[in-house]
Amino acid sequence: MKKAVITILGTISPPREGQEKAHYYLSQELQKVFSLKKENYTNMLPLLIANLEDQYGTIRCIYTNFSKNIQSKVLRYENLDFDIRKEGVFISENAVDEHNNEIKEAQYSYFLNQYNALIEEYDKVIIDVSHGFRHFPILAVINLIIQNIKNPQKIEHILFAKEVKQYEEYEIIDLKEYLELANLSSMLSSFNQNYTVSSNIHFSNGLYQELAEELNEFSHHFLSNSLKPLIEGTIIENIISNLEVLQTKESVENFREYIEEIKEHLEEIRQLKYENEWMRLYKLSQMMDERGYQLNAITLLFEAVGLYCLDALSQIEIVGERLKEYRGYIEEQKEPLHIYSLYTMTNQSRVIVKIKERFKVGDSRLFINTEAMKDTIVAYLNGVDGLKKFKRFIEDLEGLRNNLAHGNSGFTIEDVKFIYKRNQKSFEKFAIKENILKDFKSFKGQN
């Protein structure tokens, strides 16, 4: 495995006569990984050469002519045999090469291209950003954030000599944790906005990684409409628990708001297990719409209509008895599974409300499997005030769902949002406010 330490050369000169070299020491975390042969160095370059070239891998320098000249003096002062040019990458201060030929690329992009190319040569790298010329260190840090998102395992440490006492004392810390925090913040923000988590995000911090995996699992369930195991399982509880642990960390102070918002929203979803099934899907449909998943929102709203019809019709004695029987088949996984399913019950309930007498009783394995059951339902529906408007609403919503699901829509996204809102308000009116298929107490039906 190819490894390297990549450093940007700075302009710290050898100590003047009478001056002492600066004192360097490793942070507690880095002491678990590395050790220093001595404590005093001119700057980070001799420290890296003396301690990491043998322990880790090749030292690669990014340098300008100015920084190379100064650091060559430092190396002589430190009695180190190291060829900066042989193990280095030249970056011009003035966008020209070592032979004074013009570099056509813009200076910033040229630096980043060279920096990325150097990183790509190796399987694992340690990056030192303690020194550098003008804008180079900050460009390097920005680039490392991007690199860490793309391939976090490649960058093992990001060293920075933190000034404790000017010119005299420096603590070498690892900025890798801050990159992980940047990734964590990005992940939480993305999840909070649209339930998505990049599958490429990996953390060395165990808590962060566990959260990433849990949020990713939630995302897969939610966006594939696999909602029952999500709401009734333990994944939401586990995420909330880990978010509460995360909130105790001082390092997340700047994005506690994301964490609290996610916790509140997940708790809202978890509480849906106490709602009836059609209300649960209705509320989930609204959540999907708020986050821009219009097809999911429309699909869930359409399924909520079917569940509402099933729930209402099951109050008729003959339908309620059949419902208990059919749920038993589903629980015992009677075959064929595609027939003995919740979909069969909700679909048939929605269809008979829509077409009434034209409903065909066919396969005896289906939910509505007798003429007596059909006639009882139709007799009730004939007495429901405003059923024609409810039927028209079902037809409109079904047409929209089918149009979008089969990729034939000529609608703009704004059209879809508008039509969804119209249908969502219709569902709220018919099912929630009016409960149009209501009160079966006075209806005995046929047996």
NORQUI-V82561 format. One record per pair of residues at least 4 apart in sequence whose ideal C-beta (glycine too) atoms are under 6 Angstrom apart, sorted by the first residue. I is the first residue (numbers start at 1). J is the second residue. If there is no record, write none. Layout:
i:I j:J
i:I j:J
This chain:
i:1 j:123
i:2 j:122
i:2 j:123
i:3 j:56
i:3 j:57
i:3 j:124
i:4 j:57
i:4 j:58
i:4 j:60
i:4 j:122
i:4 j:125
i:5 j:48
i:5 j:52
i:5 j:56
i:5 j:59
i:5 j:126
i:6 j:60
i:6 j:118
i:6 j:125
i:6 j:127
i:7 j:48
i:7 j:61
i:7 j:128
i:8 j:62
i:8 j:132
i:8 j:136
i:9 j:61
i:9 j:63
i:9 j:67
i:9 j:71
i:10 j:131
i:10 j:132
i:11 j:67
i:11 j:70
i:12 j:43
i:13 j:70
i:14 j:42
i:14 j:73
i:14 j:74
i:14 j:77
i:15 j:19
i:15 j:21
i:21 j:40
i:21 j:41
i:21 j:42
i:22 j:168
i:22 j:170
i:23 j:39
i:23 j:40
i:23 j:169
i:24 j:41
i:24 j:47
i:24 j:170
i:26 j:30
i:26 j:31
i:26 j:172
i:27 j:171
i:27 j:173
i:29 j:174
i:30 j:34
i:30 j:174
i:36 j:51
i:37 j:50
i:37 j:51
i:41 j:46
i:41 j:47
i:42 j:46
i:42 j:74
i:44 j:48
i:44 j:128
i:44 j:130
i:44 j:161
i:45 j:71
i:46 j:50
i:46 j:78
i:46 j:80
i:48 j:52
i:48 j:59
i:49 j:53
i:49 j:59
i:49 j:80
i:49 j:82
i:52 j:56
i:53 j:59
i:60 j:87
i:61 j:84
i:61 j:88
i:62 j:89
i:62 j:91
i:63 j:67
i:63 j:68
i:63 j:84
i:63 j:88
i:64 j:91
i:64 j:93
i:64 j:133
i:67 j:71
i:67 j:133
i:68 j:84
i:75 j:80
i:75 j:82
i:84 j:88
i:89 j:114
i:89 j:118
i:90 j:98
i:91 j:111
i:92 j:96
i:95 j:103
i:95 j:107
i:96 j:100
i:96 j:102
i:96 j:103
i:97 j:101
i:103 j:110
i:105 j:109
i:105 j:110
i:111 j:139
i:112 j:143
i:115 j:143
i:119 j:125
i:124 j:156
i:125 j:155
i:126 j:156
i:126 j:157
i:127 j:158
i:128 j:159
i:129 j:137
i:129 j:140
i:129 j:141
i:129 j:160
i:130 j:160
i:130 j:161
i:132 j:136
i:132 j:137
i:135 j:139
i:144 j:148
i:145 j:179
i:145 j:182
i:148 j:152
i:148 j:155
i:148 j:179
i:152 j:202
i:157 j:174
i:157 j:176
i:158 j:175
i:158 j:176
i:159 j:172
i:160 j:173
i:160 j:175
i:161 j:170
i:161 j:172
i:162 j:171
i:162 j:173
i:163 j:170
i:164 j:169
i:164 j:171
i:165 j:169
i:180 j:203
i:180 j:205
i:181 j:251
i:183 j:201
i:184 j:208
i:185 j:255
i:187 j:197
i:187 j:201
i:188 j:258
i:189 j:258
i:190 j:196
i:191 j:197
i:191 j:215
i:192 j:258
i:192 j:261
i:192 j:262
i:194 j:291
i:195 j:219
i:195 j:222
i:196 j:219
i:197 j:215
i:197 j:216
i:197 j:219
i:201 j:212
i:203 j:208
i:203 j:209
i:211 j:242
i:214 j:238
i:214 j:239
i:217 j:235
i:218 j:222
i:218 j:235
i:219 j:223
i:221 j:226
i:221 j:230
i:227 j:231
i:228 j:232
i:229 j:233
i:231 j:272
i:231 j:273
i:232 j:273
i:234 j:238
i:236 j:266
i:236 j:270
i:239 j:266
i:240 j:263
i:240 j:266
i:243 j:259
i:243 j:263
i:246 j:252
i:247 j:259
i:272 j:280
i:275 j:279
i:275 j:280
i:277 j:307
i:278 j:304
i:278 j:307
i:278 j:308
i:278 j:311
i:281 j:300
i:281 j:303
i:281 j:304
i:282 j:304
i:284 j:300
i:285 j:297
i:285 j:300
i:285 j:301
i:288 j:293
i:288 j:296
i:288 j:297
i:289 j:297
i:289 j:420
i:293 j:297
i:294 j:416
i:295 j:404
i:297 j:420
i:298 j:400
i:298 j:401
i:298 j:420
i:302 j:397
i:302 j:401
i:305 j:350
i:305 j:394
i:306 j:346
i:306 j:349
i:306 j:350
i:307 j:346
i:308 j:431
i:309 j:349
i:309 j:350
i:309 j:353
i:310 j:345
i:310 j:346
i:310 j:349
i:312 j:437
i:313 j:319
i:313 j:349
i:313 j:377
i:314 j:319
i:314 j:320
i:314 j:323
i:315 j:440
i:316 j:376
i:316 j:440
i:316 j:445
i:318 j:373
i:318 j:376
i:318 j:445
i:322 j:326
i:326 j:367
i:329 j:334
i:329 j:340
i:330 j:340
i:334 j:340
i:339 j:344
i:339 j:365
i:343 j:347
i:344 j:367
i:345 j:367
i:348 j:367
i:348 j:368
i:352 j:359
i:352 j:377
i:354 j:391
i:354 j:394
i:355 j:359
i:356 j:378
i:356 j:381
i:357 j:378
i:359 j:374
i:361 j:371
i:361 j:374
i:364 j:369
i:368 j:373
i:368 j:374
i:371 j:375
i:376 j:445
i:376 j:446
i:380 j:443
i:386 j:436
i:387 j:391
i:390 j:430
i:390 j:436
i:393 j:426
i:397 j:423
i:400 j:419
i:401 j:405
i:403 j:408
i:403 j:409
i:404 j:409
i:411 j:415
i:411 j:416
i:420 j:424
i:427 j:431
i:428 j:432
i:429 j:433
i:430 j:434
i:430 j:436
